[in-house]
Amino acid sequence: MAAAVAIPFVDRGPRVGARSWAILGFFTFLWLFCYVDVFIVGALLSPMKADLHISDQQLGRLHAATILSYIAIVPLSGYLGDRLPRKGIILVSLVVLGIGAIGSGLAAGYGALLLWRAVVGVGDGAFSTLTQTWIADLFSVRHRSLAFAILMSTGQFAAWTAYGFGSLIAEQASWHQAFIIGAIPSLILGVGLVFLREPSRTSADGTALRETLRPSRSEVTGLLRLRSYQLYLAAYVFRLVAIGGWFFWSAQLLQRHYGVAAREAVNFIGSTYVLTGAPGILLSGLVAGWLARRRFRGAYSLWLVVSDVLAGLTVTAILLLEHRLLVVKSLLLVQTFFAGLGWGVVAAIPFELVAARVRNTAVSLAMVAQNIGSAFLASVLIGMASDRFGIERALLVIPIGYFAAAIFSLALTRWERRQVAEGPVATLSVGERAGDGVAPAALSTYS
């Protein structure tokens, strides 16, 4: 009879020590500076457009190049992360990310810039995937949503930093210098990773998974047959259509439709992510985590429904109902808060849906889905539509994305609520890892 590995669904888990919070703090700052390297391109759209004489569609391709390479590397990094120590892979990814950012600053033409932004995507893909699973192994369910909320809030501060300082450097020096200066902090801080000890997988859940056990091919492919995971991926794609598109193009809306100066527009958009986006993320981590600890099944996905509907309604009001700049700016702040309400829980959902042995793979596939929405639909297609119809009409894709994401999240909530209560622990047969068609249920924390 095969041995069984316990996989808790909702368990308070062991208490988290000061060391885990300190490591989270380190990764938080590292995420901040790494995402400055990624987000800074959004602050430099106007000077790059003028200097390189390129269209909106070509601007969108810069972001798409980053995301395409990100999508290409993420499945490989997830596969390797389930089988090899993660620290070495993360260190290499940081070096690649830094080289790509510096290369972007040294690029003399559009083609070279496109290539270096693709290199940034390779480094970012491996880094962001494996650091999430590292954090998940430090925090049990009772603290995991808060930990992810803190980690994800760095994106808001990175946006503010990239937009504020990137536009300032571009104005006083050049967009080339902005790329190069932005790359330095992440490379310096990344050295600290050498001194960290990688946690055991699932040790935070109180069920140490033997490192010798590796997921079989059938377990990995079985992820895509899980109904709950399919719904999660669909919601993630459409959510990033909305969030990625709004982040990339909203400053252009202020410049072109309302006549706001380029630097003022990017500074304002960056500030919204700190003033209202970060508080929204932290609030979601606290409240959704509180609901999950009280065994409210579907708490995370239901929270996403509320967040995305409110954000979609706000964007609709900006694009169709309101044309006074002061009110539009106020609504932009509100929209960023509602969008932030979802970030505190969306990254935690895969860790509650799938078994621990395939966590890295599950996260990597989710990141692929996320960036398909962010790259093709949010950047390239909105850029193409903007060239043809104008930026305001093109951005109508944003509320459509939010509402579609809410529909899929609601379906996931209903799926979770229909499951028969099986107690706090489900099991995964270790004997099944050899691979004879592991049933999807064996891959899930739901039996």
Protein Blocks (a to p, Z undefined) as FASTA:
>chain_A
ZZdddddfbdgbjaddfklmmmmmmmmmmmmmmmmmmmmmmmmmmmmmmmnopafklmmm
mmmmmmmmmmmmmmmmmmmmmmmcfklmmmmmmmmmmmmmmmmmmpcbfklmmmmmmmmm
mmmmmmmmmmmmmmmmmpcfklmmmmmmmmmmmmmmmmmmmmmmmmmmmmmmcmklmmmm
mmmmmmmmmmmmmmpccddehklnopacdfkbccdfklmmmmmmpmklmmmmmmmmmmmm
mmmmmmmmmmmmmmmmnopafklmmmmmmmmmmmmmmmmmmmmmmmmmmmmmnopghklm
mmmmmmmmmmmmmmmmmmmmpccfklmmmmmmmmmmmmmmmmmmmmmmmmmmpcfklmmm
mmmmmmmmmmmmmmmmmmmmmmmmmmmnojklmmmmmmmmmmmmmmmmmmmmmmmmmpcc
ebjbdcddfklmnogopafklmpcbZZ
